[in-house]
Amino acid sequence: MEAAVDDASQTASRLDAALLGGRRDLALDDLAKDAALDPAQVEDYWRWLGLPVTDPAEPHFAESDVRALREISELFRTEGLDEQIQTTLVRSTGHTTERLALWQVEALVEHMARRFRLDDTSARLLVLDRLPDLAPVLEHQLLHAWRRQLAAVAGRFAAEFSGARGSASDDASQLPLPRAVGFADIVSFTRRTAGLGPAELAEFVQAFEAGARDEITRAGGRVVKTIGDAVLFVADDVVTGANVALALADAAGENSTARDVPPVRVSLVWGRVLSRFGDVFGTSVNLAARLTEIAEPSTVLVDPATAARLRTEPRFVVTDVAPRELQGLGVVAPSRLSRGSSA
């Protein structure tokens, strides 16, 4: 037993040196003192990051934590950020990186198990051995991807809002962003996945998510999030949104017998949304979700307002269908969207 504890301690120390840049030799009060902060502020930061301090007296922190706290607290001061925005910024980092780290490690475990024909436990131990070598590359990729994504957001903001400098402010009663919003939902997900083992289920969901993301980005849209058997996407104009929705329906329809590209029901709604927490909110999002529920496999449904915008586009055909009662939204007269002869 002692040998196992010693081995675990040595492994943890080796990983700390590689991943944190040094030993965890600072307790909470030490960290707060070195960062020139109140211990309560430090605890808040770690809780927002998703790593709450369970024992303040335990030497859990390293010098890299001191530097990070100094930098973020200076940003809070110089920008005059209130606690709500402080919380949002730190939580966004913690939530995203927690999921990212777990996603990447589990992918590596799967790789090691397949490549070396290992059981799950042995594969995880091998990943621990390899992490010090792999982490720098993954870190650089993360920074590169984040900068590219930030540049993409900045570019979209510049294109959409630069012409509005000095103009009258938006109507405060409106949600700020006009967007095409849509869902793609796997048909008969429960039936299709019944009886699948963990590896097969993971492969099925991963294939759907990867395929949907490829179709959405190729058509000019952006994935907001995946929700098990569904994906939520947005586009900056209604025509692009229509192309995204039809691309998703067409891809599934062409491969409807393939388990890795299942048929989907798709919806599209043009409206105004609120963008927060990496998600979008608003009546149009709720309407899109409800339309997806009543769509036929490999088809796209749109609401009346979106249909009116697309009827003038010769590349699309809009066909009215029978009005339906949508939960929480009342009776809606949807239309089916398809490609026109000039598409």
Secondary structure as the mmCIF struct_conf table of DSSP 4:
data_model
#
loop_
_struct_conf.conf_type_id
_struct_conf.id
_struct_conf.beg_label_comp_id
_struct_conf.beg_label_asym_id
_struct_conf.beg_label_seq_id
_struct_conf.end_label_comp_id
_struct_conf.end_label_asym_id
_struct_conf.end_label_seq_id
HELX_RH_AL_P HELX_RH_AL_P1 GLU A 2 LEU A 19
TURN_TY1_P TURN_TY1_P1 LEU A 20 LEU A 20
BEND BEND1 GLY A 21 GLY A 22
STRN STRN1 LEU A 26 LEU A 26
HELX_RH_AL_P HELX_RH_AL_P2 LEU A 28 ASP A 34
TURN_TY1_P TURN_TY1_P2 ALA A 35 ALA A 36
HELX_RH_AL_P HELX_RH_AL_P3 PRO A 39 LEU A 49
TURN_TY1_P TURN_TY1_P3 GLY A 50 GLY A 50
BEND BEND2 THR A 54 THR A 54
TURN_TY1_P TURN_TY1_P4 PRO A 56 ALA A 57
BEND BEND3 GLU A 58 GLU A 58
STRN STRN2 PHE A 61 PHE A 61
HELX_RH_AL_P HELX_RH_AL_P4 GLU A 63 GLU A 79
TURN_TY1_P TURN_TY1_P5 GLY A 80 GLY A 80
HELX_RH_AL_P HELX_RH_AL_P5 GLU A 83 PHE A 116
TURN_TY1_P TURN_TY1_P6 ARG A 117 ARG A 117
HELX_RH_AL_P HELX_RH_AL_P6 ASP A 120 PHE A 161
HELX_RH_3T_P HELX_RH_3T_P1 SER A 162 ALA A 164
TURN_TY1_P TURN_TY1_P7 ARG A 165 GLY A 166
BEND BEND4 SER A 167 SER A 167
HELX_LH_PP_P HELX_LH_PP_P1 ALA A 168 ASP A 171
TURN_TY1_P TURN_TY1_P8 ALA A 172 SER A 173
BEND BEND5 GLN A 174 GLN A 174
BEND BEND6 PRO A 176 PRO A 176
STRN STRN3 LEU A 177 ILE A 186
TURN_TY1_P TURN_TY1_P9 VAL A 187 SER A 188
HELX_RH_AL_P HELX_RH_AL_P7 PHE A 189 THR A 193
TURN_TY1_P TURN_TY1_P10 ALA A 194 GLY A 195
HELX_RH_AL_P HELX_RH_AL_P8 PRO A 198 ARG A 218
TURN_TY1_P TURN_TY1_P11 ALA A 219 GLY A 220
STRN STRN4 ARG A 222 ILE A 227
TURN_TY1_P TURN_TY1_P12 GLY A 228 ASP A 229
STRN STRN5 ALA A 230 ALA A 235
BEND BEND7 ASP A 236 ASP A 237
HELX_RH_AL_P HELX_RH_AL_P9 VAL A 238 GLU A 254
TURN_TY1_P TURN_TY1_P13 ASN A 255 THR A 257
TURN_TY1_P TURN_TY1_P14 ARG A 259 ASP A 260
BEND BEND8 VAL A 261 VAL A 261
STRN STRN6 VAL A 264 ARG A 276
TURN_TY1_P TURN_TY1_P15 PHE A 277 GLY A 278
STRN STRN7 ASP A 279 PHE A 281
BEND BEND9 GLY A 282 GLY A 282
HELX_RH_AL_P HELX_RH_AL_P10 THR A 283 ILE A 294
HELX_LH_PP_P HELX_LH_PP_P2 ALA A 295 GLU A 296
TURN_TY1_P TURN_TY1_P16 PRO A 297 SER A 298
STRN STRN8 VAL A 300 VAL A 302
HELX_RH_AL_P HELX_RH_AL_P11 PRO A 304 LEU A 310
TURN_TY1_P TURN_TY1_P17 ARG A 311 THR A 312
TURN_TY1_P TURN_TY1_P18 PRO A 314 ARG A 315
STRN STRN9 PHE A 316 ASP A 320
STRN STRN10 ARG A 324 LEU A 326
TURN_TY1_P TURN_TY1_P19 GLN A 327 LEU A 329
STRN STRN11 GLY A 330 VAL A 332
STRN STRN12 SER A 335 ARG A 339
TURN_TY1_P TURN_TY1_P20 SER A 341 SER A 342
#
